[in-house]
Amino acid sequence: MEKTFAIIKPDAFERHRVGAILARIEAEGFEIVALRQLRLSEREAEGFYAVHRERPFFRDLVRFMCSGPCVAMILSGPGAIARWRELMGATDPAKAAPGTIRGEHGTDIERNATHGSDAP
């Protein structure tokens, strides 16, 4: 069994989509191993997204991720990393395949409802 880290972002909270996203995760056969609602501090968001520090969108991303509550979770299942990334869809919801979480719940490239790790 593989595990992966996932976040339901503040925009999904704001639009009351958390329950629908969690239900979809379970319907797709993932086991939710750990789940915690939290609100990231600026320092936590900066650390989490440090890989993007030099990118022009870094400040906006940090501000957005601190703008409201989110749900951090560990998902488990066979091929969990690739399966979660496929279920999320493309970063830009306009380019996400129909039926993906970002395609259904995201509104733009920043407010795209979910985050997923791409490595163990």
N, C-alpha and C positions, 0 to 999 in steps of 0.2 A: 504494500500500500504506500502510495506517495502522498505527501502533504504539501499544501500550498497556502500562502498568506493572501487574504483578500480583504478589501475594504468596501463598504457601502458608503459613498461619499455624502457630504452635507446637502447637495442638491436633491438627492433621493429622499432624504429626511424632509426637506422643505416641501417636496411635492407628494409626500405620503406614499412613497413607493417601497419602503423597507420591507413590509410584509409580503408584497408581491415578489420581490427579489429573493427573499429567504425561501418562500414557497417554491419558486422556480429552481433554486439551488437543490433543495431536497427532492423535487420531482425529477431532476436530472441524475439522481443517484449519489450525490455527494453526501458524505457524513460530515456534519458540523461538529468538529472536535472541541473547539473553543470559540466563544463569542463574547464580545464585550462592547458595550456602548461607551463612547468617550468623546471628549472634545479636545482636539490637539492644541497644544500651546504653540506659539510662533516658533519657539526653540525646537520643539519636537518635530514640527513640520519641516523646518529648515534642515534638521538632521536627517529626517526620513528621505527627503528629496535632494540631498546634498549632491548627488550625481548630476543634477540639472542646474547647479548653482550658477554656472556661467551662461546659461541659456537665457534669452530675452524674456521668457515667460515665467522665470523662477519666482519673482516677487508676487505676481498675480496668483500663481499656483499655491504658494504658501498662504497668502491672504484668503483664498478660497477654502483651502483645507481647514483653516481655523475659524471659518465663518459660522459653523454650526456643528451639531453632533454628527458622529459617524459610527459605524459598526465595524470593528476589526474582528477578523475571524480566521480560524485555521480550518481548511477543508481537506478531507481525506478521501482517497479512492484510487483505483487503478488509473495511472496516467493523469493524476489530478491537475498538474501544472498546465499541460497542453489542453486538457478538457475545459478547465476554467477559462483559459484565455480564449478558446473557441466560443464558449458560451457567452463571454462578455462581448465579443465582437470588436471591430476596429475602434481605435481610440476616438476617431471622429464619427459620431453617430450617423452623420449623413453618408458615410461610407461603410457603415456596419451592415452586415447581412440581415435580411428580414428574420425576425424571430430571436435575434440576439438580445441580451439585456441592454446593451448600449443603444441598439437600434430601437428598442421599445421604450426605454426610460431616459436616455440621454437627450440633451438639447443642443449641445455644441461640443467642440473639442475639449473644453475645460470642464464643463458641467455634464459629464458623461456617466454619472451614476455609480461607477465601480472602478476599483483598482485591483490589479492582480500582479503577483510576482511572476517573473519569467525564469526564475532559477530556484533550485531547492533551498 
